[in-house]
Amino acid sequence: MYYVSTRDRLSKTTVAGAIAYGLAPDGGLYTPEAIPSLAGNALNTLKDMTYQQRAVYLMNMYLDGFSASELSGFAAKAYGSGRFDDPRVAPIRKVDDATYTLELWHGPTCAFKDMALQMLPHLLTASLRKVGENKMVCILVATSGDTGKGALEGFKDVPGTRILVFYPKDGVSAIQELQMNTQEGVNVGVCSVVGNFDDAQTGVKRIFSDADLKAELAGRGVFLSSANSINWGRVLPQIVYYVSAYCDMMKEGAIEKGDRLNVCVPTGNFGDILAAWYAKQMGVPLGRLICASNSNNVLTDFIETGVYDRNRPFYNTISPSMDILISSNLERLLHAYTHGDASQVKGWMDALAETGRYEVSAPVKRALDRDFAAAWCDDAAAKAAIGKMWREKQYLIDPHTAVAVNALEQYRAKTGDDAPALVVSTASPFKFCPAVMEAIGVSEPAQGLDSIRQLSDLTGLAAPEPLAELAGKRVRFDRTTEKENMVDAVREMLR
């Protein structure tokens, strides 16, 4: 199977090349030429497997040139050996007879990014060997909160790599910032950017397209790659947990094989919900994919109207990982919906860059209507969802999960669709303690590390160990840069 650029159908590479280099030379995203299909009995086979075994089975379908033994070793390292605090890795939890959550925050950084970023370093280093790349790889990451820590932890002390994370100054939670700035490892770096996540992400893309910098670094034996979800090696492991969740719900008797399962995903850069779409195309009986947004509701408007327009106010919310107005992974969906019409996709992406707006064709809008629904809520509604879930279910959720809970309620009220639904829970509530405590009735919550202790005392729930341990960590990084000077941070790290 080859992987093609979303912007040039003649630009293609192997999966190892797609993962090693991250972004296509033309600025497009690598995407598989074809989506493999699950055999008729595959879900029954997968149902009785461990999460690690499911990961090997499913990823092997996309990874030509990787052996099953290689992938088994990667899965054991990524998801075994106590890396996750639940042996099921991605457990489902029943909320009521029609609603379940998929908890993706049991890994080392307490957020869903661990599901992919514990696997990506193994895929990337193996891909570098397969393409014969001997240069040191410098991995650049723009984060809206959780990707940064997940990538830093995944690539910490990996030989032949450096990793530099950019995050928006004042645009992540205090705990997220502390997680990044206390990161251990000899090959890691962190820098905040004056601006929002879109500024950081655009800056990273600009660095990737800087021909002079690429030539300079090549002369020093360095090349650039990405751990953002623009890299196919990030999206692929995310497909696994949707298939796994369907199998677990079969195993628990919540659904029968073939039953339709709606999925509601708190969405920012569109990678997480895109992975659900891939799982659906493979043959998993997923129903409506409900895209949940916060006040930065560009995706809700797009799905409802077919017009993508980032020319709107940007809001800093209590769900910062969704504070995004340029959703990069949407480009992969558009490529699929246009049957690989790279020129059409390129035209839309050029218009987005030049005017901040584009409108898709009628066939693409019909495809969106077939697969997706969307809803959004503001901070007040998200806090109300947290409070209601705690009062009625004694189940503590974070603000991102709360946005999805609210969106699912809106969808059901609007459509009357009462099919079983899976809400994707993307982060531990202990990463957003002040907002969570306000939601459950604390008028003046503590801040920073004190808030972790306060929330634990208040609820009787133990904070995840990686967060409780932050109290003993030393802050290593405190640099801030203007978005125009991000390249200087790259050069400084590589001195």
Disulfide bonds with the S-S distance in Angstrom:
none
